[in-house]
Amino acid sequence: MKQLRYLTAVAQHQHFGQAATASHVSQSTLSAGILELEEVLGVSLIERNNRKVFLTPTGEQVVTRARELLVGVEDLVSLCAGAGEPFQGRMRLGVIPTVAPFLLPELLGEIRALYPEFKLYIREGLSQPLLAGLQAGELDVLLLALPFPAEQVETMPLFDDEFLLACPPSHPLAMRSRLTSADLHGEALLLLEEGHCLRDHALEACELRDSQITIPYQATSLATIVQMVANDIGVTLLPSMAVKAGITANTTLCVRHFDQRTITRKIGLMWRKKTSRRTEFRQLGDLVARLIGG
């Protein structure tokens, strides 16, 4: 199984060094594992030269079967983990970075208090890599913004997270008696870089197109964007959970609600459709929803 994981990692990254890093082993260990697998199977799976790594035709077929086997093994482990009382074994949770720092501390504290024997492993990342990890059997369940396109999965919507406008107190939008998404037309709007679903959901919720706004700066974190706006470089949209967690606490930023209550993103769970642990995942979702409601 370990050798098959190395093989699928090489197939995914097309690079031995990156595959080794993703597999948390040295490049020599990964290379030796691939060679052992080729010897056991009696076929060549990977061709290498100084510039490129690529699969042989047989290697491509083996990778396809290997991915199915690895997911099947993880589902088998999940079946056993979910056979007893909920929250007694382990669970691998993927969380997007615009949710993790604002929700996880309280969630982990609650889980630790209620289920001290439960082991929850966290991976933070963008939605697409997390989905790849879920479908590869590397993760059991995701906590992310919905909708997100995926096949053979089930989702559980949990709560709506409102988008709020953050701007300097001297900005004209801070002084409007009523604020609508149309007021953002022509504004310098700071957003996360492409790949963050928060960006797409914020624009969609406000019914904005790129042509209607100026994007002077793109960041990889909300904390960076907050500091840029605090230095009078445009305005931004922040999720309510980040504001409640104090992301603007050490600034003088003005934070305002929109008059439309539909400017939100939906946060929920996602898991593989064939999992045997959906009851446990739903209980996790209920716990998250209760924390937000409280």
C-alpha positions as CSV (number, residue, x, y, z in Angstrom):
1,M,0.0,0.0,0.0
2,K,2.9,2.4,0.8
3,Q,4.4,1.8,-2.6
4,L,1.1,2.4,-4.3
5,R,0.8,5.7,-2.5
6,Y,4.2,6.7,-3.7
7,L,3.2,5.8,-7.3
8,T,0.0,7.8,-7.2
9,A,1.9,10.8,-5.7
10,V,4.4,10.7,-8.6
11,A,1.5,10.4,-11.1
12,Q,-0.2,13.5,-9.5
13,H,2.9,15.7,-9.2
14,Q,4.9,14.5,-12.2
15,H,8.0,15.2,-10.1
16,F,9.9,13.0,-7.7
17,G,10.9,15.7,-5.3
18,Q,7.3,17.2,-5.0
19,A,5.9,13.7,-4.7
20,A,8.3,12.9,-1.9
21,T,7.4,16.1,0.0
22,A,3.7,15.3,-0.4
23,S,4.3,11.8,0.9
24,H,6.4,13.1,3.9
25,V,9.4,10.9,2.9
26,S,12.8,11.6,1.4
27,Q,13.2,11.4,-2.4
28,S,15.5,8.4,-2.1
29,T,12.9,6.6,0.0
30,L,10.2,7.3,-2.6
31,S,12.4,6.3,-5.5
32,A,13.4,3.0,-3.8
33,G,9.7,2.3,-3.1
34,I,8.8,2.8,-6.8
35,L,11.7,0.5,-7.9
36,E,10.5,-2.2,-5.4
37,L,7.0,-1.9,-6.8
38,E,8.2,-2.3,-10.3
39,E,10.3,-5.4,-9.3
40,V,7.3,-7.0,-7.5
41,L,5.0,-6.4,-10.4
42,G,7.6,-7.2,-13.0
43,V,6.8,-4.2,-15.2
44,S,8.1,-0.7,-15.8
45,L,5.7,1.9,-14.4
46,I,7.6,5.2,-14.8
47,E,10.0,6.5,-17.3
48,R,12.4,9.2,-16.2
49,N,14.9,11.5,-17.8
50,N,16.6,14.7,-16.7
51,R,13.7,16.9,-17.5
52,K,10.5,14.9,-17.2
53,V,8.8,12.0,-15.3
54,F,5.9,10.2,-17.1
55,L,3.9,7.0,-16.7
56,T,4.3,4.1,-19.1
57,P,1.0,2.9,-20.6
58,T,0.9,0.0,-18.1
59,G,1.8,2.5,-15.3
60,E,-1.3,4.7,-16.2
61,Q,-3.5,1.6,-15.8
62,V,-1.9,0.6,-12.5
63,V,-2.3,4.2,-11.2
64,T,-6.0,4.1,-12.0
65,R,-6.5,0.8,-10.2
66,A,-4.2,1.9,-7.3
67,R,-6.3,5.0,-6.6
68,E,-9.4,2.8,-6.5
69,L,-7.7,0.4,-4.1
70,L,-6.4,3.1,-1.8
71,V,-9.8,4.7,-1.5
72,G,-11.3,1.3,-0.9
73,V,-8.8,0.6,1.9
74,E,-9.6,4.0,3.5
75,D,-13.3,3.3,3.3
76,L,-12.6,-0.1,5.0
77,V,-10.8,1.7,7.8
78,S,-13.6,4.2,8.1
79,L,-16.1,1.4,8.3
80,C,-14.3,-0.1,11.3
81,A,-13.8,3.3,12.9
82,G,-17.5,4.1,12.6
83,A,-18.6,0.6,13.8
84,G,-18.5,1.6,17.5
85,E,-19.6,4.7,19.3
86,P,-19.2,8.0,17.4
87,F,-16.1,10.1,18.0
88,Q,-14.1,7.3,19.5
89,G,-11.6,6.6,16.7
90,R,-10.0,9.0,14.3
91,M,-11.2,11.5,11.7
92,R,-9.3,13.4,9.1
93,L,-10.9,16.8,8.4
94,G,-10.0,19.2,5.6
95,V,-10.8,22.9,6.2
96,I,-10.4,25.9,3.9
97,P,-8.2,28.7,5.3
98,T,-11.0,31.3,5.4
99,V,-12.8,29.1,7.9
100,A,-10.1,27.2,9.8
101,P,-8.6,30.0,12.1
102,F,-12.0,31.4,13.0
103,L,-13.9,28.2,13.8
104,L,-11.5,25.5,14.6
105,P,-10.2,26.7,18.0
106,E,-13.6,26.6,19.5
107,L,-14.6,23.4,17.7
108,L,-11.5,21.6,18.8
109,G,-11.9,22.7,22.4
110,E,-15.5,21.5,22.4
111,I,-14.6,18.1,20.8
112,R,-11.8,17.6,23.3
113,A,-14.1,18.3,26.2
114,L,-16.9,16.0,24.9
115,Y,-14.8,13.2,23.4
116,P,-11.4,13.1,25.0
117,E,-10.5,9.8,23.2
118,F,-11.3,11.1,19.8
119,K,-8.4,11.9,17.4
120,L,-9.2,14.7,14.9
121,Y,-6.5,15.3,12.3
122,I,-6.7,18.7,10.4
123,R,-5.5,19.6,7.0
124,E,-5.9,23.3,5.9
125,G,-5.9,24.0,2.2
126,L,-7.8,25.4,-0.8
127,S,-11.0,23.7,-1.8
128,Q,-9.7,22.0,-4.9
129,P,-6.7,20.3,-3.3
130,L,-8.8,19.3,-0.3
131,L,-11.4,17.7,-2.7
132,A,-8.6,15.8,-4.4
133,G,-7.5,14.5,-1.0
134,L,-11.1,13.5,-0.1
135,Q,-11.5,11.6,-3.4
136,A,-8.1,10.0,-3.0
137,G,-9.1,8.7,0.4
138,E,-6.6,10.9,2.2
139,L,-9.3,12.9,4.0
140,D,-12.6,11.7,5.5
141,V,-14.7,14.9,5.5
142,L,-14.3,18.5,4.4
143,L,-15.5,21.8,6.0
144,L,-15.8,24.3,3.2
145,A,-17.9,26.9,1.4
146,L,-20.8,25.5,-0.7
147,P,-21.6,25.0,-3.5
148,F,-18.3,23.5,-4.8
149,P,-18.4,21.3,-7.9
150,A,-17.6,17.6,-7.1
151,E,-18.7,14.2,-8.1
152,Q,-19.7,11.2,-6.0
153,V,-20.0,13.3,-2.8
154,E,-22.7,14.3,-0.4
155,T,-23.0,17.7,1.3
156,M,-24.5,19.0,4.5
157,P,-25.2,22.8,4.6
158,L,-24.6,24.1,8.1
159,F,-25.0,27.9,8.3
160,D,-24.9,31.1,6.3
161,D,-21.8,33.3,6.8
162,E,-22.6,37.0,6.0
163,F,-20.2,39.1,4.0
164,L,-19.5,42.5,5.6
165,L,-17.9,45.6,4.0
166,A,-14.6,46.7,5.7
167,C,-13.2,50.1,4.8
168,P,-11.4,53.1,6.4
169,P,-13.6,55.3,8.5
170,S,-13.0,58.2,6.1
171,H,-14.1,56.3,3.1
172,P,-17.4,57.5,1.4
173,L,-19.0,54.0,1.8
174,A,-18.5,54.3,5.6
175,M,-20.8,57.3,5.7
176,R,-23.7,56.0,3.6
177,S,-27.0,55.7,5.4
178,R,-27.9,52.6,3.3
179,L,-25.4,50.2,1.8
180,T,-26.1,47.9,-1.1
181,S,-23.8,45.7,-3.3
182,A,-24.4,48.2,-6.2
183,D,-22.4,50.8,-4.2
184,L,-19.3,48.7,-4.9
185,H,-19.3,49.4,-8.6
186,G,-16.1,51.2,-9.6
187,E,-14.5,50.6,-6.1
188,A,-11.0,49.3,-5.6
189,L,-11.9,46.0,-4.0
190,L,-9.2,43.9,-2.4
191,L,-9.8,40.2,-2.7
192,L,-8.0,36.9,-2.1
193,E,-6.2,35.5,-5.2
194,E,-7.8,33.1,-7.6
195,G,-8.1,29.6,-6.2
196,H,-9.8,30.8,-3.0
197,C,-13.5,30.0,-3.2
198,L,-14.2,33.0,-0.9
199,R,-13.3,35.3,-3.8
200,D,-15.8,33.7,-6.2
201,H,-18.6,33.4,-3.5
202,A,-18.1,37.1,-2.5
203,L,-18.4,38.3,-6.1
204,E,-21.4,36.0,-6.8
205,A,-23.2,37.1,-3.6
206,C,-22.7,40.8,-4.5
207,E,-23.6,40.1,-8.2
208,L,-20.3,41.7,-9.3
209,R,-18.2,41.1,-12.3
210,D,-14.5,41.8,-12.5
211,S,-15.3,44.5,-15.1
212,Q,-17.4,46.4,-12.5
213,I,-14.6,46.8,-9.9
214,T,-10.9,47.5,-9.7
215,I,-8.7,44.8,-8.1
216,P,-5.5,46.6,-7.0
217,Y,-4.1,43.8,-4.9
218,Q,-4.7,40.1,-4.4
219,A,-3.6,38.4,-1.2
220,T,-3.3,34.8,0.1
221,S,-4.8,35.6,3.5
222,L,-7.6,37.7,5.0
223,A,-5.2,39.1,7.6
224,T,-3.0,40.7,4.9
225,I,-6.0,42.2,3.2
226,V,-7.2,43.7,6.4
227,Q,-3.9,45.5,6.9
228,M,-3.9,46.7,3.3
229,V,-7.4,48.2,3.7
230,A,-6.3,49.7,7.0
231,N,-3.6,51.5,5.1
232,D,-6.3,53.1,2.8
233,I,-5.7,50.8,-0.2
234,G,-9.3,50.1,-1.2
235,V,-12.1,48.2,0.6
236,T,-12.8,44.6,1.1
237,L,-15.5,42.0,1.9
238,L,-15.0,40.0,5.1
239,P,-16.9,36.9,6.3
240,S,-18.8,37.5,9.5
241,M,-17.0,34.7,11.3
242,A,-13.7,36.4,10.7
243,V,-15.0,39.7,12.1
244,K,-16.5,38.0,15.1
245,A,-13.2,36.3,15.7
246,G,-11.5,39.8,15.9
247,I,-9.7,40.0,12.6
248,T,-10.2,43.8,12.5
249,A,-9.7,44.3,16.3
250,N,-6.4,46.2,16.1
251,T,-7.5,48.5,13.4
252,T,-9.7,51.5,13.0
253,L,-11.6,49.9,10.1
254,C,-15.3,50.6,9.7
255,V,-17.3,47.3,9.3
256,R,-20.8,47.5,7.9
257,H,-23.7,45.2,7.0
258,F,-25.3,45.4,3.6
259,D,-29.0,46.1,3.4
260,Q,-29.5,42.9,1.4
261,R,-29.4,39.9,3.8
262,T,-28.6,37.6,0.8
263,I,-24.9,38.6,0.7
264,T,-23.7,35.5,2.3
265,R,-21.7,32.3,1.7
266,K,-22.9,28.9,2.9
267,I,-20.6,26.8,5.0
268,G,-21.1,23.0,5.1
269,L,-19.6,19.6,5.2
270,M,-18.7,17.3,2.2
271,W,-17.9,13.6,2.3
272,R,-17.6,10.7,-0.2
273,K,-21.0,9.3,-1.2
274,K,-19.9,5.7,-0.4
275,T,-18.8,6.3,3.1
276,S,-20.2,4.4,6.0
277,R,-19.7,7.2,8.4
278,R,-22.3,9.7,7.3
279,T,-24.2,9.5,10.6
280,E,-21.0,10.5,12.4
281,F,-20.3,13.3,9.9
282,R,-23.8,14.6,10.4
283,Q,-23.3,14.6,14.2
284,L,-20.1,16.6,13.6
285,G,-22.1,19.0,11.4
286,D,-24.7,19.4,14.1
287,L,-22.0,20.3,16.6
288,V,-20.5,22.9,14.3
289,A,-24.0,24.4,13.7
290,R,-24.6,24.5,17.5
291,L,-21.3,26.3,18.1
292,I,-22.2,29.0,15.5
293,G,-25.7,29.3,16.8
294,G,-24.4,29.7,20.3
